[in-house]
Amino acid sequence: MQLRIQINDTTRDIDVPQFILEEGEDFFAQIDSDLDRGYQMSRLWVDKPDKEQRCQIVADKILTALSNGNQKSGTLMAAYILKRMPHVREVHMNTEGDMTGHELV
């Protein structure tokens, strides 16, 4: 399965192997557990991020992974989004420093 990432004028597809989607639930649950404690989303503290906010947070982690050349982390984060919001196929990244502007398409 693929998640398309759009950063400004650049588009990149992250290929997520099916086995990661099937076997990654422990990892995804750990992300959810961490986010259950709340998260600083740019300038706003969110006590209980909803599903969309969680995926925006994870999308921001993809942006960091891609800028650091960490393909493995980017793939795992893409898998989280595909698993938690199966209808999402693209993320349009906000590069202005506001993760709440990441658009899940």
Backbone as CSV, one residue per row, in Angstrom:
resi,resn,N_x,N_y,N_z,CA_x,CA_y,CA_z,C_x,C_y,C_z
1,MET,0.853,-1.164,0.000,0.000,0.000,0.000,0.908,1.238,0.000
2,GLN,0.408,2.316,-0.562,1.208,3.532,-0.647,0.516,4.703,0.032
3,LEU,1.336,5.582,0.596,0.875,6.860,1.092,1.667,7.916,0.342
4,ARG,0.953,8.789,-0.342,1.597,9.859,-1.112,1.793,11.062,-0.196
5,ILE,3.005,11.573,-0.199,3.365,12.734,0.614,3.672,13.889,-0.325
6,GLN,2.986,15.002,-0.123,3.257,16.186,-0.929,3.838,17.263,-0.031
7,ILE,5.058,17.676,-0.388,5.755,18.731,0.347,6.059,19.827,-0.661
8,ASN,5.347,20.950,-0.533,5.450,22.036,-1.506,5.200,21.478,-2.905
9,ASP,6.159,21.579,-3.809,5.979,21.107,-5.182,6.507,19.696,-5.398
10,THR,6.916,19.037,-4.323,7.503,17.702,-4.426,6.514,16.655,-3.924
11,THR,6.379,15.588,-4.697,5.520,14.472,-4.303,6.389,13.237,-4.147
12,ARG,6.119,12.515,-3.065,6.876,11.293,-2.800,5.915,10.223,-2.316
13,ASP,6.057,9.022,-2.856,5.227,7.895,-2.417,6.024,7.040,-1.442
14,ILE,5.396,6.724,-0.316,6.006,5.813,0.651,5.303,4.470,0.503
15,ASP,6.064,3.458,0.125,5.531,2.105,0.000,5.541,1.442,1.369
16,VAL,4.374,0.998,1.796,4.242,0.324,3.089,3.916,-1.134,2.816
17,PRO,4.834,-2.044,3.140,4.560,-3.477,2.933,3.345,-3.935,3.749
18,GLN,2.585,-4.833,3.195,1.368,-5.333,3.850,1.668,-5.932,5.225
19,PHE,2.821,-6.598,5.372,3.126,-7.233,6.660,3.263,-6.207,7.779
20,ILE,3.703,-4.987,7.457,3.809,-3.955,8.495,2.416,-3.548,8.957
21,LEU,1.495,-3.410,8.020,0.113,-3.077,8.388,-0.510,-4.184,9.236
22,GLU,-0.190,-5.425,8.912,-0.779,-6.565,9.614,-0.124,-6.834,10.962
23,GLU,1.180,-6.608,11.054,1.914,-6.999,12.257,2.370,-5.826,13.116
24,GLY,2.005,-4.618,12.736,2.510,-3.446,13.439,1.633,-2.913,14.551
25,GLU,0.584,-3.639,14.911,-0.379,-3.108,15.877,0.247,-2.764,17.221
26,ASP,1.211,-3.534,17.690,1.857,-3.202,18.973,2.532,-1.830,18.882
27,PHE,3.201,-1.573,17.767,3.858,-0.278,17.557,2.816,0.841,17.475
28,PHE,1.746,0.604,16.724,0.700,1.618,16.575,0.024,1.901,17.923
29,ALA,-0.191,0.855,18.698,-0.803,1.015,20.021,0.106,1.817,20.947
30,GLN,1.414,1.656,20.806,2.355,2.432,21.627,2.282,3.914,21.271
31,ILE,2.165,4.213,19.986,1.988,5.612,19.567,0.707,6.163,20.191
32,ASP,-0.384,5.394,20.096,-1.653,5.844,20.682,-1.521,6.064,22.185
33,SER,-0.844,5.163,22.863,-0.649,5.296,24.306,0.121,6.579,24.633
34,ASP,1.173,6.854,23.868,1.938,8.087,24.075,1.061,9.318,23.843
35,LEU,0.240,9.285,22.798,-0.599,10.436,22.463,-1.776,10.590,23.423
36,ASP,-2.128,9.528,24.143,-3.200,9.608,25.135,-2.855,10.598,26.252
37,ARG,-1.576,10.902,26.409,-1.129,11.839,27.448,-1.193,13.285,26.984
38,GLY,-1.609,13.498,25.717,-1.676,14.846,25.166,-0.453,15.137,24.323
39,TYR,-0.528,16.237,23.557,0.572,16.558,22.657,0.554,18.042,22.316
40,GLN,1.726,18.611,22.206,1.881,20.006,21.784,1.821,20.048,20.263
41,MET,0.709,20.525,19.733,0.537,20.625,18.282,0.813,22.069,17.875
42,SER,2.056,22.297,17.492,2.509,23.646,17.169,2.300,24.526,18.398
43,ARG,1.465,25.538,18.323,1.287,26.440,19.478,0.198,26.001,20.442
44,LEU,-0.501,24.935,20.101,-1.668,24.507,20.868,-1.406,23.186,21.588
45,TRP,-1.665,23.151,22.901,-1.607,21.890,23.639,-2.963,21.199,23.491
46,VAL,-2.937,19.930,23.085,-4.169,19.156,22.910,-4.145,18.027,23.931
47,ASP,-5.095,18.065,24.885,-5.154,17.051,25.946,-5.452,15.661,25.409
48,LYS,-6.400,15.580,24.509,-6.824,14.285,23.971,-6.941,14.396,22.449
49,PRO,-5.818,14.198,21.749,-5.889,14.286,20.283,-6.868,13.269,19.709
50,ASP,-7.714,13.748,18.773,-8.625,12.832,18.099,-7.872,12.107,16.984
51,LYS,-8.582,11.266,16.246,-7.935,10.442,15.226,-7.233,11.299,14.169
52,GLU,-7.895,12.355,13.702,-7.280,13.215,12.691,-6.051,13.933,13.246
53,GLN,-6.153,14.451,14.453,-5.008,15.120,15.069,-3.840,14.162,15.267
54,ARG,-4.131,12.936,15.677,-3.072,11.934,15.844,-2.347,11.702,14.518
55,CYS,-3.116,11.628,13.445,-2.500,11.404,12.137,-1.737,12.640,11.663
56,GLN,-2.185,13.836,12.040,-1.416,15.044,11.730,-0.086,15.042,12.492
57,ILE,-0.121,14.617,13.732,1.103,14.525,14.542,2.066,13.526,13.903
58,VAL,1.541,12.377,13.527,2.366,11.342,12.901,2.872,11.817,11.538
59,ALA,2.044,12.559,10.801,2.486,13.130,9.526,3.678,14.051,9.741
60,ASP,3.651,14.804,10.835,4.779,15.677,11.147,6.036,14.855,11.406
61,LYS,5.876,13.692,12.005,7.012,12.796,12.229,7.538,12.242,10.904
62,ILE,6.632,12.049,9.922,7.073,11.636,8.584,7.923,12.733,7.967
63,LEU,7.479,13.969,8.097,8.227,15.099,7.551,9.635,15.142,8.137
64,THR,9.739,14.940,9.443,11.047,14.908,10.104,11.878,13.728,9.609
65,ALA,11.255,12.559,9.515,11.978,11.363,9.059,12.516,11.563,7.642
66,LEU,11.699,12.112,6.761,12.138,12.326,5.383,13.276,13.342,5.315
67,SER,13.184,14.390,6.103,14.252,15.396,6.070,15.551,14.855,6.666
68,ASN,15.446,13.841,7.531,16.638,13.223,8.127,17.093,11.983,7.365
69,GLY,16.384,11.623,6.300,16.745,10.441,5.526,16.446,9.128,6.228
70,ASN,15.510,9.148,7.187,15.174,7.950,7.951,13.964,7.255,7.314
71,GLN,14.219,6.455,6.297,13.160,5.785,5.540,12.344,4.835,6.414
72,LYS,13.016,4.110,7.307,12.322,3.135,8.152,11.268,3.817,9.025
73,SER,11.655,4.894,9.666,10.713,5.622,10.507,9.573,6.200,9.677
74,GLY,9.896,6.760,8.522,8.870,7.299,7.643,7.869,6.237,7.224
75,THR,8.353,5.046,6.926,7.480,3.941,6.528,6.574,3.514,7.680
76,LEU,7.121,3.414,8.884,6.320,3.024,10.051,5.246,4.061,10.349
77,MET,5.593,5.334,10.241,4.620,6.394,10.494,3.538,6.410,9.405
78,ALA,3.943,6.180,8.162,2.964,6.095,7.072,2.006,4.921,7.325
79,ALA,2.544,3.812,7.820,1.714,2.643,8.129,0.692,2.988,9.205
80,TYR,1.100,3.759,10.202,0.162,4.173,11.262,-1.022,4.922,10.648
81,ILE,-0.734,5.886,9.771,-1.808,6.664,9.152,-2.721,5.760,8.317
82,LEU,-2.120,4.886,7.515,-2.920,3.986,6.677,-3.781,3.047,7.514
83,LYS,-3.285,2.653,8.664,-4.025,1.732,9.526,-5.138,2.456,10.292
84,ARG,-4.848,3.630,10.806,-5.817,4.347,11.628,-6.858,5.109,10.808
85,MET,-6.480,5.535,9.604,-7.409,6.245,8.724,-7.297,5.631,7.332
86,PRO,-7.888,4.439,7.135,-7.688,3.681,5.901,-8.135,4.393,4.624
87,HIS,-8.980,5.393,4.746,-9.430,6.121,3.554,-8.415,7.155,3.079
88,VAL,-7.432,7.487,3.900,-6.421,8.489,3.541,-5.396,7.858,2.603
89,ARG,-5.117,8.546,1.508,-4.123,8.082,0.538,-3.016,9.100,0.312
90,GLU,-3.256,10.355,0.761,-2.270,11.418,0.577,-2.220,12.293,1.810
91,VAL,-1.039,12.876,2.029,-0.886,13.900,3.049,-0.206,15.081,2.380
92,HIS,-0.866,16.234,2.461,-0.273,17.474,1.964,0.319,18.176,3.178
93,MET,1.644,18.240,3.198,2.346,18.772,4.357,2.340,20.298,4.373
94,ASN,2.109,20.836,5.551,2.256,22.264,5.778,3.711,22.492,6.180
95,THR,4.420,23.302,5.433,5.835,23.540,5.739,6.047,24.887,6.419
96,GLU,4.962,25.477,6.919,5.046,26.752,7.617,5.274,26.577,9.113
97,GLY,5.446,25.318,9.554,5.702,25.061,10.965,4.457,24.795,11.784
98,ASP,3.310,24.609,11.138,2.066,24.344,11.846,1.522,22.975,11.451
99,MET,1.721,22.003,12.317,1.293,20.640,11.988,-0.212,20.507,11.859
100,THR,-0.974,21.438,12.436,-2.422,21.368,12.296,-2.850,21.679,10.854
101,GLY,-1.908,22.152,10.036,-2.183,22.424,8.639,-1.884,21.252,7.718
102,HIS,-1.376,20.138,8.268,-1.172,18.944,7.444,-2.555,18.435,7.012
103,GLU,-2.752,18.313,5.707,-4.057,17.918,5.186,-4.041,16.442,4.816
104,LEU,-4.973,15.705,5.397,-5.121,14.263,5.123,-6.179,14.106,4.043
105,VAL,-5.769,13.548,2.899,-6.658,13.457,1.736,-6.989,11.997,1.459
